[in-house]
Amino acid sequence: MDRVTHCKVLLTRYEESRYPVHHVEKLTFQGVGNKDVYNITAPFFDEGKEIIAGRVESRDSEKSFVAFFEQAGDNWALMRDMPEFPLQDPFVTRIDGQLIFGGVDVSTDKAVRNTWRTVLYKGKTIQSLTPFFKGPIGMKDLRLGQMPNGTILVLTRPQGKKGGRGKIGFLLLSKLEELNIKMIEDAPLLEGHFAEGEWGGANEIHPLKNGNAGVLGHVAYFDGNGDRHYHSMIFTLDPLTGSHTPVEIIASRSDFLEGPSKRPDLKDIVFSGGAIRKNSRFILYAGTSDAEAQKIVLDDPFEKYEQRGVEDAISVSI
């Protein structure tokens, strides 16, 4: 499509008028030995405690698990009484008062490639989480969010014949029990977001005051050397019509503190984990270079959209 903007152009636009960085810091985690904790969620509350879920992994491996951490002074301490899940890239939301937790399950069968899928759990608390849905094989970044009117927005990310390296689709549910594989696979794509050979995905859904959804995600591409480049991005979506604003980069790796990377080709990685909107600020929690977790405080990028509908901004319809 001629309206698709390449990631390098999006990055140039961002660098010309980037969001001011009010604060940035690395998060430190206790109780996991010398393992890395990255691709974290934003803090959330469970039974009165403020908690972060994070991907825990050795530097030389991608065999990971998700654990839960509570704040202990300036650090985040492993909650040893909490369950651990053999997943990557956790996310959380709440639907109808229940905690919805998910992550990426990666098959250990070496004879089969690309056997990852998003799995979802639900419960009143972390301790009571039970599995309730497995997404299509080969699909990461399946995300859910409940809108103010009670409907449930589902964002998908097919790859292959339908989605290339990864595009975002959407569908609406009236209740969680309606979710099924066919609906996800048939969900229409949001056109105009990712150029050929590039990809992106949703990481978190933020209901906006005007009834639309603010989507926090990532946009990415390979360079000529095969190195990956991931940037944090947002857009807004009218769940009823599919109208949406273009992708806007809100943070790149250079906005964060320098640090190690898992591999040289992963140095320029920002993976949006989650965010808290507070007092016109956007507190973004992210994984950096597949090795560390950081948080950064920006001006709230969704605030400008809450005063108008998606149709009043530059938008693309499916």
Order of alpha helices (4+ residues) and beta strands (2+ residues): alpha-beta-beta-beta-beta-beta-beta-beta-beta-beta-beta-beta-beta-beta-beta-alpha-beta-beta-beta-beta-beta-beta-beta
